[in-house]
Amino acid sequence: MVSHESQDADLRKQIRAARQSIPAAYARQASYRISEQVAQRADYRASERLSGFLPFDGEISPLPLLDRALQEGKQVFVPILRGKTEPLRFARWTRDVELQKNRFGIDEPAVAESEWISASQLDLALFPLVAFDRSGNRLGVGGGYYDRSFAFTRKAGDEPRPALIGLAYELQRVEARVPAAWDIALDAVVTELQTYPA
């Protein structure tokens, strides 16, 4: 019998390969389409502080949306990776900020730790992902960083929490997957073709 972890590893390999083969022109067009869709959302319009990500390994680029957010006067942040079991922190991003590579080769703003904020201080968080289903179940790269960082959103109550929006290509959609106990469900996933509400 094939284990859940083994199935996820195979799926990651398959989708990452497909994602990396997307032509550059299509990737640019998809990014702009996603930007337009997210910009129409009430949770985006209401947000003042949002986090994006700097694309890596063939991920869809949120840069058109992040540029738009800056033009609209929003504060834009991107994740900072710390220790293996520590939650993500978020650093302010603009097109002019100096970047440095983290241990995985992903760009991060080279800003002082005193300027970082936590996930709970965001109004909206854009999630990268490897695969997703129609219910908003997300398969990430396997490190658990986003799940740990946004675990607080699971708690019931009236405390405000950031909206969680996954960004992906349509080819990353899979059949319904059973989430692990620690997986964070997204509020929606936006692709170049449509939005999947969770």
Backbone as a printed PyTorch tensor [residue, N CA C, xyz], in Angstrom:
tensor([[[  0.8510,  -1.1980,   0.0000],
         [  0.0000,   0.0000,   0.0000],
         [  0.8890,   1.2510,   0.0000]],

        [[  0.5560,   2.2170,  -0.8710],
         [  1.3560,   3.4350,  -0.9870],
         [  0.9750,   4.3980,   0.1240]],

        [[  1.9730,   4.9540,   0.8210],
         [  1.6980,   5.8620,   1.9390],
         [  1.2500,   7.2220,   1.4290]],

        [[  0.5690,   7.9450,   2.3210],
         [  0.1050,   9.3050,   2.0280],
         [  1.2940,  10.1900,   1.6810]],

        [[  2.4050,  10.0680,   2.4520],
         [  3.6070,  10.8890,   2.2320],
         [  4.2120,  10.5940,   0.8610]],

        [[  4.2180,   9.3090,   0.4950],
         [  4.7840,   8.9200,  -0.7950],
         [  3.9370,   9.4570,  -1.9460]],

        [[  2.6130,   9.4100,  -1.7920],
         [  1.7140,   9.9590,  -2.8060],
         [  1.9390,  11.4580,  -2.9650]],

        [[  2.0700,  12.1550,  -1.8270],
         [  2.3030,  13.6020,  -1.8670],
         [  3.6370,  13.9160,  -2.5340]],

        [[  4.6540,  13.1410,  -2.2410],
         [  5.9730,  13.3650,  -2.8390],
         [  5.9100,  13.1850,  -4.3570]],

        [[  5.2000,  12.1420,  -4.8090],
         [  5.0490,  11.9080,  -6.2460],
         [  4.2840,  13.0430,  -6.9120]],

        [[  3.2250,  13.4960,  -6.2410],
         [  2.4100,  14.5830,  -6.7800],
         [  3.2290,  15.8720,  -6.8720]],

        [[  4.0050,  16.1520,  -5.8330],
         [  4.8600,  17.3460,  -5.8650],
         [  5.8140,  17.3070,  -7.0630]],

        [[  6.4450,  16.1600,  -7.2530],
         [  7.4130,  16.0080,  -8.3400],
         [  6.7420,  16.2390,  -9.6990]],

        [[  5.5830,  15.6280,  -9.8690],
         [  4.8470,  15.6970, -11.1360],
         [  4.4020,  17.1350, -11.4340]],

        [[  3.8150,  17.8010, -10.4400],
         [  3.2750,  19.1400, -10.6880],
         [  4.3910,  20.1720, -10.8100]],

        [[  5.4470,  20.0280, -10.0340],
         [  6.5500,  20.9810, -10.1610],
         [  7.1710,  20.8980, -11.5500]],

        [[  7.2780,  19.7020, -12.0850],
         [  7.8240,  19.5380, -13.4430],
         [  6.9010,  20.1890, -14.4670]],

        [[  5.5920,  19.9920, -14.3160],
         [  4.6260,  20.5840, -15.2450],
         [  4.6580,  22.1090, -15.1510]],

        [[  4.7710,  22.6020, -13.9360],
         [  4.7830,  24.0570, -13.7110],
         [  6.0160,  24.7040, -14.3430]],

        [[  7.1440,  24.0210, -14.2430],
         [  8.3830,  24.5770, -14.7920],
         [  8.4000,  24.5690, -16.3200]],

        [[  7.5070,  23.7880, -16.9290],
         [  7.4770,  23.7200, -18.3940],
         [  6.5090,  24.7370, -19.0090]],

        [[  5.8600,  25.5530, -18.1860],
         [  4.9210,  26.5570, -18.6900],
         [  5.6910,  27.6280, -19.4540]],

        [[  5.2900,  27.9580, -20.6750],
         [  5.9820,  29.0060, -21.4430],
         [  5.9380,  30.3620, -20.7230]],

        [[  7.0090,  31.1220, -20.8560],
         [  7.1220,  32.4040, -20.1520],
         [  5.9790,  33.3610, -20.4940]],

        [[  5.5820,  33.4000, -21.7570],
         [  4.5060,  34.3110, -22.1650],
         [  3.1910,  33.9440, -21.4740]],

        [[  2.9110,  32.6370, -21.3830],
         [  1.6840,  32.1970, -20.7080],
         [  1.7640,  32.5230, -19.2100]],

        [[  2.9380,  32.3210, -18.6220],
         [  3.1150,  32.6000, -17.1970],
         [  2.8380,  34.0820, -16.8910]],

        [[  3.3470,  34.9710, -17.7440],
         [  3.1110,  36.4090, -17.5400],
         [  1.6240,  36.7310, -17.6430]],

        [[  0.9850,  36.1920, -18.6560],
         [ -0.4480,  36.4300, -18.8620],
         [ -1.2580,  35.9080, -17.6700]],

        [[ -0.9110,  34.7230, -17.1990],
         [ -1.6100,  34.1290, -16.0500],
         [ -1.4670,  35.0020, -14.8100]],

        [[ -0.2740,  35.5400, -14.5920],
         [ -0.0410,  36.4020, -13.4250],
         [ -0.9280,  37.6370, -13.4560]],

        [[ -1.0670,  38.2410, -14.6270],
         [ -1.9150,  39.4310, -14.7390],
         [ -3.3910,  39.0780, -14.5580]],

        [[ -3.8090,  37.9450, -15.0800],
         [ -5.2040,  37.5320, -14.9110],
         [ -5.5240,  37.3110, -13.4230]],

        [[ -4.6000,  36.6680, -12.7290],
         [ -4.7950,  36.4170, -11.2930],
         [ -4.8350,  37.7350, -10.5240]],

        [[ -3.9550,  38.6650, -10.8880],
         [ -3.9440,  39.9800, -10.2420],
         [ -5.3080,  40.6570, -10.3820]],

        [[ -5.8700,  40.6050, -11.5880],
         [ -7.1810,  41.2240, -11.8220],
         [ -8.2630,  40.5770, -10.9690]],

        [[ -8.2330,  39.2450, -10.8640],
         [ -9.2670,  38.5420, -10.0860],
         [ -9.1610,  38.8640,  -8.5890]],

        [[ -7.9420,  38.8180,  -8.0660],
         [ -7.7700,  39.0830,  -6.6270],
         [ -8.1530,  40.5240,  -6.3010]],

        [[ -7.8070,  41.4520,  -7.1910],
         [ -8.0790,  42.8730,  -6.9470],
         [ -9.5710,  43.1770,  -6.8390]],

        [[-10.4200,  42.2970,  -7.3690],
         [-11.8770,  42.4830,  -7.2700],
         [-12.4510,  41.9660,  -5.9520]],

        [[-11.6710,  41.2320,  -5.2040],
         [-12.1700,  40.6090,  -3.9700],
         [-12.3410,  41.6540,  -2.8570]],

        [[-13.4090,  41.5040,  -2.0770],
         [-13.6530,  42.4250,  -0.9600],
         [-12.5440,  42.3340,   0.0840]],

        [[-12.0190,  41.1160,   0.3290],
         [-10.9800,  40.9860,   1.3540],
         [ -9.6760,  41.6580,   0.9110]],

        [[ -9.4110,  41.6500,  -0.3820],
         [ -8.2340,  42.3770,  -0.8810],
         [ -8.4610,  43.8850,  -0.7510]],

        [[ -9.6100,  44.3690,  -1.1870],
         [ -9.8740,  45.8120,  -1.1610],
         [ -9.8270,  46.3550,   0.2610]],

        [[-10.2780,  45.5470,   1.2230],
         [-10.2970,  45.9910,   2.6220],
         [ -8.9330,  45.9020,   3.2990]],

        [[ -7.9980,  45.1850,   2.6870],
         [ -6.7090,  44.9480,   3.3520],
         [ -5.8060,  46.1800,   3.3090]],

        [[ -5.0560,  46.3680,   4.3790],
         [ -4.0390,  47.4230,   4.4310],
         [ -2.6410,  46.8110,   4.4430]],

        [[ -2.5260,  45.6540,   5.1030],
         [ -1.2510,  44.9320,   5.1600],
         [ -1.4540,  43.5560,   4.5410]],

        [[ -0.7330,  43.2800,   3.4610],
         [ -0.8720,  41.9580,   2.8570],
         [  0.5000,  41.3570,   2.6130]],

        [[  0.5400,  40.0410,   2.6260],
         [  1.7970,  39.3570,   2.3150],
         [  1.6630,  38.6540,   0.9800]],

        [[  2.7440,  38.6950,   0.2220],
         [  2.8450,  37.9370,  -1.0060],
         [  4.0270,  36.9980,  -0.8810]],

        [[  4.6410,  36.6760,  -1.9910],
         [  5.8450,  35.8390,  -1.9710],
         [  6.6230,  36.1460,  -3.2370]],

        [[  7.9090,  35.9100,  -3.2100],
         [  8.7470,  36.1180,  -4.3800],
         [  8.8660,  34.7730,  -5.0780]],

        [[  8.3820,  34.6640,  -6.3200],
         [  8.2270,  33.3530,  -6.9600],
         [  9.5380,  32.5880,  -7.0900]],

        [[  9.4240,  31.2710,  -6.9430],
         [ 10.5810,  30.3730,  -6.9080],
         [ 10.1460,  29.0340,  -7.4860]],

        [[ 11.0110,  28.3800,  -8.2050],
         [ 10.7450,  27.0170,  -8.6720],
         [  9.4840,  26.9190,  -9.5400]],

        [[  9.2730,  27.9140, -10.4000],
         [  8.1380,  27.8510, -11.3120],
         [  6.8040,  28.2870, -10.7370]],

        [[  6.7920,  28.8210,  -9.5000],
         [  5.5310,  29.2820,  -8.9080],
         [  4.9350,  30.4110,  -9.7390]],

        [[  3.6130,  30.5300,  -9.6910],
         [  2.9450,  31.6650, -10.3100],
         [  3.4980,  32.9430,  -9.6730]],

        [[  3.6770,  33.9910, -10.4580],
         [  4.2230,  35.2360,  -9.9120],
         [  3.1070,  36.1490,  -9.4170]],

        [[  3.1600,  36.5610,  -8.1480],
         [  2.1890,  37.5290,  -7.6550],
         [  2.6660,  38.9700,  -7.8500]],

        [[  3.8010,  39.1720,  -8.5480],
         [  4.3850,  40.5130,  -8.6220],
         [  3.4620,  41.5600,  -9.2420]],

        [[  2.6840,  41.2500, -10.3030],
         [  1.7450,  42.2730, -10.7890],
         [  0.7450,  42.7160,  -9.7090]],

        [[  0.3020,  41.7650,  -8.8890],
         [ -0.6350,  42.0910,  -7.8180],
         [  0.0640,  42.8860,  -6.7080]],

        [[  1.2950,  42.5170,  -6.3780],
         [  2.0180,  43.2360,  -5.3280],
         [  2.3210,  44.6660,  -5.7760]],

        [[  2.6770,  44.8470,  -7.0530],
         [  2.8970,  46.2000,  -7.5840],
         [  1.6150,  47.0270,  -7.4930]],

        [[  0.5150,  46.3960,  -7.8440],
         [ -0.7840,  47.0860,  -7.7720],
         [ -1.0950,  47.5030,  -6.3350]],

        [[ -0.8560,  46.5770,  -5.3990],
         [ -1.1200,  46.8710,  -3.9850],
         [ -0.2920,  48.0730,  -3.5140]],

        [[  0.9650,  48.1360,  -3.9250],
         [  1.8110,  49.2750,  -3.5500],
         [  1.2680,  50.5750,  -4.1260]],

        [[  0.8330,  50.5270,  -5.3800],
         [  0.2760,  51.7210,  -6.0220],
         [ -0.9890,  52.1890,  -5.3180]],

        [[ -1.7040,  51.2490,  -4.7040],
         [ -2.9470,  51.5820,  -3.9930],
         [ -2.6780,  51.9780,  -2.5380]],

        [[ -1.4120,  52.0660,  -2.1600],
         [ -1.0640,  52.5270,  -0.8190],
         [ -1.0750,  51.4540,   0.2520]],

        [[ -1.1340,  50.1930,  -0.1490],
         [ -1.0960,  49.1070,   0.8300],
         [  0.3540,  48.8140,   1.2280]],

        [[  0.5230,  48.2460,   2.3900],
         [  1.8400,  47.7730,   2.8250],
         [  1.9770,  46.3180,   2.3950]],

        [[  3.0700,  46.0080,   1.7270],
         [  3.2920,  44.6610,   1.1910],
         [  4.4630,  44.0120,   1.9210]],

        [[  4.2680,  42.7730,   2.3140],
         [  5.2800,  42.0020,   3.0300],
         [  5.5360,  40.6850,   2.3070]],

        [[  6.7130,  40.1270,   2.5050],
         [  7.0130,  38.7840,   1.9970],
         [  7.6510,  37.9820,   3.1330]],

        [[  7.5850,  36.6480,   3.0630],
         [  8.0500,  35.8240,   4.1810],
         [  9.5580,  35.8050,   4.3510]],

        [[  9.9330,  35.6850,   5.6140],
         [ 11.3220,  35.4810,   6.0190],
         [ 11.3740,  34.1120,   6.6920]],

        [[ 12.2290,  33.2570,   6.1780],
         [ 12.3890,  31.9090,   6.7220],
         [ 13.3940,  31.9490,   7.8590]],

        [[ 13.0230,  31.3840,   9.0020],
         [ 13.9600,  31.3390,  10.1260],
         [ 14.3530,  29.8810,  10.3500]],

        [[ 14.3540,  29.4330,  11.6010],
         [ 14.7230,  28.0440,  11.8860],
         [ 13.7020,  27.0660,  11.3190]],

        [[ 14.1030,  25.7950,  11.2620],
         [ 13.2860,  24.7620,  10.6330],
         [ 11.9040,  24.6080,  11.2600]],

        [[ 11.7920,  24.8340,  12.5610],
         [ 10.5020,  24.6520,  13.2320],
         [  9.8660,  25.9810,  13.6480]],

        [[ 10.4870,  27.0820,  13.2890],
         [  9.9550,  28.3910,  13.6870],
         [  8.9500,  28.9010,  12.6580]],

        [[  7.9690,  29.6800,  13.1220],
         [  7.0140,  30.2430,  12.1650],
         [  7.6790,  31.2950,  11.2800]],

        [[  7.0780,  31.5120,  10.1280],
         [  7.5530,  32.5720,   9.2410],
         [  7.3620,  33.9310,   9.9040]],

        [[  8.2470,  34.8410,   9.5630],
         [  8.0320,  36.2520,   9.8750],
         [  7.9080,  36.9480,   8.5210]],

        [[  7.5040,  38.1980,   8.5230],
         [  7.2470,  38.8940,   7.2680],
         [  7.9450,  40.2520,   7.2630]],

        [[  8.6420,  40.5280,   6.1570],
         [  9.3950,  41.7710,   6.0160],
         [  8.7750,  42.6280,   4.9240]],

        [[  8.8200,  43.9250,   5.1180],
         [  8.2590,  44.8820,   4.1550],
         [  8.9910,  44.7480,   2.8150]],

        [[  8.2220,  44.7800,   1.7390],
         [  8.7960,  44.6400,   0.3960],
         [  8.3670,  45.7900,  -0.4900]],

        [[  9.3140,  46.3090,  -1.2580],
         [  9.0380,  47.1960,  -2.3840],
         [  9.9790,  46.7540,  -3.4990]],

        [[  9.8230,  47.3160,  -4.6700],
         [ 10.7000,  46.9670,  -5.7900],
         [ 12.1490,  47.4060,  -5.5300]],

        [[ 12.3240,  48.3690,  -4.6220],
         [ 13.6700,  48.9150,  -4.3660],
         [ 14.4060,  48.2320,  -3.2170]],

        [[ 13.7280,  47.3840,  -2.4630],
         [ 14.3600,  46.8020,  -1.2790],
         [ 15.5050,  45.8660,  -1.6910]],

        [[ 16.5640,  45.8900,  -0.9040],
         [ 17.6910,  44.9900,  -1.1730],
         [ 17.2890,  43.5680,  -0.7960]],

        [[ 17.6520,  42.6070,  -1.6420],
         [ 17.2790,  41.2090,  -1.4120],
         [ 18.5070,  40.3670,  -1.1270]],

        [[ 18.2990,  39.2980,  -0.3930],
         [ 19.3490,  38.3020,  -0.1580],
         [ 18.7120,  36.9230,  -0.2480]],

        [[ 19.5160,  35.9080,  -0.5570],
         [ 19.0070,  34.5430,  -0.6850],
         [ 18.9720,  33.8650,   0.6850]],

        [[ 17.8970,  33.1100,   0.9540],
         [ 17.8930,  32.2850,   2.1650],
         [ 18.5370,  30.9320,   1.8470]],

        [[ 18.4670,  30.0050,   2.7930],
         [ 19.1910,  28.7410,   2.6130],
         [ 18.6380,  27.8760,   1.4830]],

        [[ 17.4170,  28.1860,   1.0090],
         [ 16.8420,  27.4540,  -0.1140],
         [ 17.0360,  28.1870,  -1.4410]],

        [[ 17.6920,  29.3320,  -1.3970],
         [ 17.9110,  30.1080,  -2.6160],
         [ 16.7460,  31.0220,  -2.9690]],

        [[ 15.8310,  31.2440,  -2.0160],
         [ 14.6730,  32.1150,  -2.2380],
         [ 15.0270,  33.5330,  -1.7840]],

        [[ 14.6400,  34.5180,  -2.5780],
         [ 14.9170,  35.9190,  -2.2210],
         [ 14.1210,  36.3480,  -0.9980]],

        [[ 14.7920,  37.1160,  -0.1220],
         [ 14.1560,  37.7280,   1.0430],
         [ 14.6800,  39.1520,   1.1870]],

        [[ 13.8510,  40.0760,   1.6890],
         [ 14.3420,  41.4320,   1.9350],
         [ 15.4480,  41.4210,   3.0020]],

        [[ 16.5020,  42.1750,   2.7470],
         [ 17.6050,  42.2790,   3.7100],
         [ 17.3040,  43.4390,   4.6580]],

        [[ 16.3250,  43.2270,   5.5400],
         [ 15.9380,  44.2690,   6.5000],
         [ 16.1400,  43.7530,   7.9190]],

        [[ 16.2760,  44.6810,   8.8460],
         [ 16.5440,  44.3330,  10.2400],
         [ 15.4080,  43.5100,  10.8330]],

        [[ 15.7710,  42.5740,  11.7030],
         [ 14.7790,  41.7140,  12.3620],
         [ 13.7500,  42.5330,  13.1380]],

        [[ 14.1540,  43.6820,  13.6350],
         [ 13.2420,  44.5420,  14.3980],
         [ 12.0870,  45.0610,  13.5500]],

        [[ 12.2350,  44.9650,  12.2160],
         [ 11.1980,  45.4550,  11.3060],
         [ 10.2510,  44.3410,  10.8440]],

        [[ 10.5150,  43.0990,  11.2000],
         [  9.6630,  41.9930,  10.7950],
         [  8.3470,  42.0240,  11.5670]],

        [[  7.2930,  41.4770,  10.9550],
         [  6.0170,  41.3270,  11.6630],
         [  5.6140,  39.8510,  11.6270]],

        [[  4.6150,  39.5140,  12.4270],
         [  4.1350,  38.1250,  12.4770],
         [  2.9170,  37.9660,  11.5680]],

        [[  2.5550,  36.7190,  11.2870],
         [  1.4160,  36.4200,  10.4200],
         [  0.1170,  37.0140,  10.9600]],

        [[ -0.0120,  37.0860,  12.2720],
         [ -1.2560,  37.5790,  12.8660],
         [ -1.4550,  39.0790,  12.6480]],

        [[ -0.4210,  39.7760,  12.1990],
         [ -0.5220,  41.2230,  11.9610],
         [ -0.9420,  41.5500,  10.5230]],

        [[ -1.1680,  40.5200,   9.7120],
         [ -1.5600,  40.7110,   8.3210],
         [ -3.0820,  40.7520,   8.1840]],

        [[ -3.5570,  41.4330,   7.1570],
         [ -4.9870,  41.4240,   6.8250],
         [ -5.2970,  40.3610,   5.7750]],

        [[ -4.3190,  40.0750,   4.9190],
         [ -4.5050,  39.1080,   3.8410],
         [ -3.1590,  38.4710,   3.5440]],

        [[ -3.1610,  37.1630,   3.3160],
         [ -1.9240,  36.4480,   2.9930],
         [ -2.1180,  35.6570,   1.7100]],

        [[ -1.2330,  35.8880,   0.7640],
         [ -1.2270,  35.1380,  -0.4910],
         [ -0.2880,  33.9520,  -0.3300]],

        [[ -0.8030,  32.7560,  -0.5870],
         [ -0.0470,  31.5240,  -0.3720],
         [  0.4660,  30.9500,  -1.6900]],

        [[  1.7470,  30.5840,  -1.7470],
         [  2.2000,  29.7440,  -2.8540],
         [  1.7550,  28.3090,  -2.5650]],

        [[  1.7140,  27.4660,  -3.5630],
         [  1.3470,  26.0740,  -3.3270],
         [  1.8170,  25.2140,  -4.4860]],

        [[  1.8490,  23.9000,  -4.2270],
         [  2.2000,  22.9550,  -5.2810],
         [  0.9290,  22.4070,  -5.9250]],

        [[ -0.0650,  22.0750,  -5.1000],
         [ -1.3250,  21.5450,  -5.6120],
         [ -2.4680,  21.9860,  -4.6950]],

        [[ -3.6920,  21.9300,  -5.2250],
         [ -4.8670,  22.3040,  -4.4360],
         [ -6.0710,  21.5590,  -4.9850]],

        [[ -7.1220,  21.4730,  -4.1610],
         [ -8.3880,  20.9420,  -4.6590],
         [ -9.4680,  22.0140,  -4.5480]],

        [[-10.6540,  21.7040,  -5.0400],
         [-11.7370,  22.6950,  -5.0860],
         [-12.1630,  23.1790,  -3.6980]],

        [[-11.8540,  22.4170,  -2.6680],
         [-12.2630,  22.7870,  -1.3090],
         [-11.2430,  23.6520,  -0.5880]],

        [[-10.1790,  24.0160,  -1.2840],
         [ -9.1820,  24.8770,  -0.6480],
         [ -8.1200,  24.1210,   0.1160]],

        [[ -8.0640,  22.8080,  -0.0420],
         [ -6.9910,  22.0330,   0.5850],
         [ -5.7290,  22.2220,  -0.2500]],

        [[ -4.6530,  22.5960,   0.4160],
         [ -3.4210,  22.9700,  -0.2600],
         [ -2.3220,  21.9710,   0.0440]],

        [[ -1.5580,  21.6310,  -0.9890],
         [ -0.3380,  20.8510,  -0.7930],
         [  0.8260,  21.7940,  -1.0390]],

        [[  1.6400,  22.0090,   0.0000],
         [  2.7950,  22.8930,  -0.1250],
         [  4.0410,  22.1090,  -0.4960]],

        [[  5.1800,  22.7400,  -0.2990],
         [  6.4290,  22.0750,  -0.6850],
         [  6.8610,  21.0230,   0.3250]],

        [[  6.2430,  21.0210,   1.5010],
         [  6.5180,  19.9480,   2.4480],
         [  7.2240,  20.3730,   3.7240]],

        [[  7.5810,  21.6520,   3.8270],
         [  8.2830,  22.1070,   5.0330],
         [  7.3630,  22.4620,   6.1840]],

        [[  6.0930,  22.7110,   5.8950],
         [  5.1290,  23.0380,   6.9440],
         [  5.2080,  24.4650,   7.4620]],

        [[  5.9850,  25.3190,   6.7980],
         [  6.1880,  26.6810,   7.3180],
         [  4.8860,  27.4780,   7.3630]],

        [[  4.1230,  27.4330,   6.2840],
         [  2.8670,  28.1980,   6.2620],
         [  1.8530,  27.6140,   7.2370]],

        [[  1.7940,  26.2860,   7.3220],
         [  0.8450,  25.6610,   8.2570],
         [  1.1420,  26.0570,   9.7000]],

        [[  2.4140,  26.0390,  10.0730],
         [  2.7790,  26.4420,  11.4350],
         [  2.5020,  27.9220,  11.6690]],

        [[  2.8220,  28.7370,  10.6850],
         [  2.7200,  30.1870,  10.8540],
         [  1.2820,  30.6770,  10.9470]],

        [[  0.3600,  29.9650,  10.2810],
         [ -1.0410,  30.3960,  10.2650],
         [ -1.9460,  29.4570,  11.0530]],

        [[ -1.3550,  28.6290,  11.9080],
         [ -2.1530,  27.6940,  12.7200],
         [ -3.1570,  28.4330,  13.5960]],

        [[ -2.8280,  29.6610,  13.9810],
         [ -3.7320,  30.4400,  14.8440],
         [ -5.0780,  30.7130,  14.1640]],

        [[ -5.1460,  30.6300,  12.8370],
         [ -6.4080,  30.9320,  12.1380],
         [ -7.4530,  29.8390,  12.3460]],

        [[ -7.0270,  28.6820,  12.8590],
         [ -7.9650,  27.5790,  13.0920],
         [ -8.8480,  27.8230,  14.3100]],

        [[ -8.3550,  28.6280,  15.2310],
         [ -9.0690,  28.8110,  16.4970],
         [-10.3640,  29.5720,  16.2730]],

        [[-11.4380,  29.0490,  16.8610],
         [-12.7370,  29.7140,  16.7320],
         [-12.7250,  30.9930,  17.5480]],

        [[-13.6040,  31.8860,  17.2190],
         [-13.7000,  33.1270,  17.9840],
         [-13.8720,  34.3210,  17.0630]],

        [[-14.0050,  35.4700,  17.6840],
         [-14.2720,  36.6910,  16.9270],
         [-13.0100,  37.4900,  16.6190]],

        [[-11.8510,  36.9510,  17.0080],
         [-10.6030,  37.6680,  16.7330],
         [-10.4180,  37.8180,  15.2230]],

        [[-10.0310,  39.0050,  14.7660],
         [ -9.7820,  39.1470,  13.3260],
         [ -8.6120,  38.2720,  12.8890]],

        [[ -8.6990,  37.7380,  11.6940],
         [ -7.6070,  36.9320,  11.1620],
         [ -7.4280,  37.2690,   9.6940]],

        [[ -6.2440,  37.0480,   9.1590],
         [ -6.0440,  37.3650,   7.7450],
         [ -6.8300,  36.4250,   6.8410]],

        [[ -7.2750,  36.9420,   5.7110],
         [ -7.8350,  36.0950,   4.6620],
         [ -6.6760,  35.3390,   4.0270]],

        [[ -6.8720,  34.0640,   3.7100],
         [ -5.8200,  33.2070,   3.1640],
         [ -6.1860,  32.8180,   1.7330]],

        [[ -5.4210,  33.3220,   0.7850],
         [ -5.7240,  33.1280,  -0.6370],
         [ -4.5530,  32.4340,  -1.3240]],

        [[ -4.8080,  31.2640,  -1.8880],
         [ -3.7840,  30.5620,  -2.6400],
         [ -3.7400,  31.0570,  -4.0800]],

        [[ -2.5470,  31.1240,  -4.6520],
         [ -2.3700,  31.5090,  -6.0520],
         [ -1.7200,  30.3450,  -6.7840]],

        [[ -2.2900,  29.9680,  -7.9340],
         [ -1.7760,  28.7880,  -8.6460],
         [ -2.1900,  28.8180, -10.1020]],

        [[ -1.5130,  28.0070, -10.8810],
         [ -1.9690,  27.7300, -12.2420],
         [ -3.0890,  26.6970, -12.1670]],

        [[ -3.9700,  26.7370, -13.1430],
         [ -5.0570,  25.7650, -13.2100],
         [ -4.5250,  24.3380, -13.2410]],

        [[ -3.3810,  24.1240, -13.8780],
         [ -2.8460,  22.7530, -13.9710],
         [ -2.4410,  22.1770, -12.6170]],

        [[ -2.4280,  23.0000, -11.5790],
         [ -2.0750,  22.5150, -10.2420],
         [ -3.2790,  21.9600,  -9.4780]],

        [[ -4.4650,  22.0770, -10.0660],
         [ -5.6620,  21.5530,  -9.3900],
         [ -5.7090,  20.0360,  -9.5010]],

        [[ -6.0340,  19.3860,  -8.3880],
         [ -6.1060,  17.9260,  -8.3380],
         [ -7.4740,  17.5150,  -7.7990]],

        [[ -7.7470,  16.2330,  -7.8460],
         [ -8.9790,  15.7150,  -7.2540],
         [ -8.9380,  15.9490,  -5.7440]],

        [[-10.0860,  15.7960,  -5.1100],
         [-10.1770,  16.0400,  -3.6690],
         [ -9.0830,  15.2990,  -2.9220]],

        [[ -8.4000,  16.0140,  -2.0410],
         [ -7.3600,  15.3620,  -1.2430],
         [ -7.7230,  15.4690,   0.2300]],

        [[ -7.3440,  14.4670,   0.9800],
         [ -7.6250,  14.4410,   2.4170],
         [ -6.5150,  15.2170,   3.1100]],

        [[ -6.8570,  16.3200,   3.7660],
         [ -5.8080,  17.1070,   4.4120],
         [ -5.2690,  16.4090,   5.6510]],

        [[ -4.0090,  16.6870,   5.9590],
         [ -3.4360,  16.2120,   7.2220],
         [ -3.9890,  17.0790,   8.3470]],

        [[ -3.8600,  16.6090,   9.5760],
         [ -4.4340,  17.3170,  10.7240],
         [ -3.8860,  18.7330,  10.8630]],

        [[ -2.6470,  18.9370,  10.4310],
         [ -2.0010,  20.2430,  10.6210],
         [ -2.1860,  21.1770,   9.4280]],

        [[ -2.7890,  20.6860,   8.3370],
         [ -2.9240,  21.5090,   7.1340],
         [ -3.8970,  22.6690,   7.3650]],

        [[ -3.5150,  23.8360,   6.8720],
         [ -4.3780,  25.0080,   6.9450],
         [ -5.1860,  25.0960,   5.6510]],

        [[ -6.5150,  25.1230,   5.7800],
         [ -7.3720,  25.2720,   4.5980],
         [ -7.3880,  26.7360,   4.1840]],

        [[ -7.3960,  26.9720,   2.8970],
         [ -7.4260,  28.3270,   2.3660],
         [ -8.8660,  28.8230,   2.2380]],

        [[ -9.0340,  30.1380,   2.2330],
         [-10.3630,  30.7210,   2.0230],
         [-10.7420,  30.6560,   0.5490]],

        [[ -9.7560,  30.6790,  -0.3260],
         [ -9.9990,  30.5870,  -1.7710],
         [ -8.6790,  30.2950,  -2.4620]],

        [[ -8.7720,  29.7540,  -3.6630],
         [ -7.6050,  29.6090,  -4.5360],
         [ -7.9580,  30.2930,  -5.8510]],

        [[ -7.0570,  31.1650,  -6.3090],
         [ -7.2830,  31.9000,  -7.5550],
         [ -6.2920,  31.3970,  -8.5960]],

        [[ -6.8280,  30.9720,  -9.7450],
         [ -5.9890,  30.5670, -10.8680],
         [ -6.2210,  31.5470, -12.0170]],

        [[ -5.5100,  31.3240, -13.1250],
         [ -5.6880,  32.2050, -14.2790],
         [ -7.0600,  32.0470, -14.9300]],

        [[ -7.7710,  30.9770, -14.5830],
         [ -9.0770,  30.7260, -15.1920],
         [-10.2500,  31.0590, -14.2820]],

        [[-10.1200,  30.8170, -12.9840],
         [-11.2340,  31.0770, -12.0870],
         [-10.8040,  31.0920, -10.6380]],

        [[-11.7640,  31.4550,  -9.7770],
         [-11.5480,  31.4360,  -8.3350],
         [-12.3340,  30.2730,  -7.7510]],

        [[-11.6630,  29.5100,  -6.9040],
         [-12.3090,  28.3730,  -6.2140],
         [-12.5620,  28.7880,  -4.7790]],

        [[-13.7970,  29.0780,  -4.4000],
         [-14.0610,  29.4100,  -3.0060],
         [-14.0230,  28.1540,  -2.1560]],

        [[-13.4680,  28.2780,  -0.9890],
         [-13.4120,  27.1120,  -0.1010],
         [-14.6870,  27.0680,   0.7260]]])
